[in-house]
Amino acid sequence: MARHFFIAGAQRSGTTYLHTILTQHPEIELNQPWWPEPKFFLNPDAPSRKEEYLKKYYSRADATIRGEKTVCYMEHTEVIERIARTFPDALIIFMLRDPVDRAISNYWYSVGNKLEDLSIEEALTNESLKDRPYDTKSITGCPPYNYLERGKYVAYLEHYLKHFDRSRIKLLISETFFNDQKAISDLFEFLGIETNFSPPSMSEKINSYVPKEADCKTSEVERFLSSYYADSVKELSDRYSLDTSMWKPARMLL
């Protein structure tokens, strides 16, 4: 049976790009359909439905490794235990982006999907607003207004380390991963597949948001977010030996 991996986060950090280039590798089979994301392990009985899961999302007999992308898995501690019970040898991938840019992108994504009517200043500087009601029937897994807490990556990663050895978890920095053959080949090595493959879409921006001029007037919000995330980013960098020097909160501490 093919081995398994999960892209578990973070939302608005380049995971669709990651899904695309991994799909293009001949040894990999990613979940199909790719959208909506499976969110299968949000179900409490998921471990007892392994065969159903495999049959629903995968069909290739020649795949070396199979994978699923569901970015809200990062935020659900109960999911981690279910994945570990079902696929104890799974590999876990996180794509992490400057949390300031991630939060702003998350806000505009919500605006674009008509989920958000607050100003960017209101939505991204008042954490209490994350608990606003929303349509839980059409939106499952990722509460749409959790813009701030979602960027404190280090807290979420600790939960995964309770169930998976550090050697089975790959942390990618989106700013240095995009269109970098060396970084992509390193990921292929982590997955145990041919490392010299160059994905055709490696240089393409996928599911990105290009702001209008008016959307860029967020300097005050950026300053607030940089301060908000500074300690979390430092802890992430120190604990996992990650280069986050290009992130705004990291530069703030220099």
Secondary structure, DSSP 8 states (H G I E B T S, - for coil): --EEEEEEE-TTSSHHHHHHHHHTSTTEEE-SS-SS---GGGSTTGGGGHHHHHHHH---SS-SEEEEE-GGGGG-HHHHHHHHHH-TT-EEEEEE--HHHHHHHHHHHHHHTT---S-HHHHHH-GGGGG----TTT--SS-TT-TTGGG-HHHHHHHHHTTS-GGGEEEEEHHHHTT-HHHHHHHHHHHTS-S----TTTT---S-----GGGG--HHHHHHHHHHHHHHHHHHHHHHT---TTSHHHHHT-
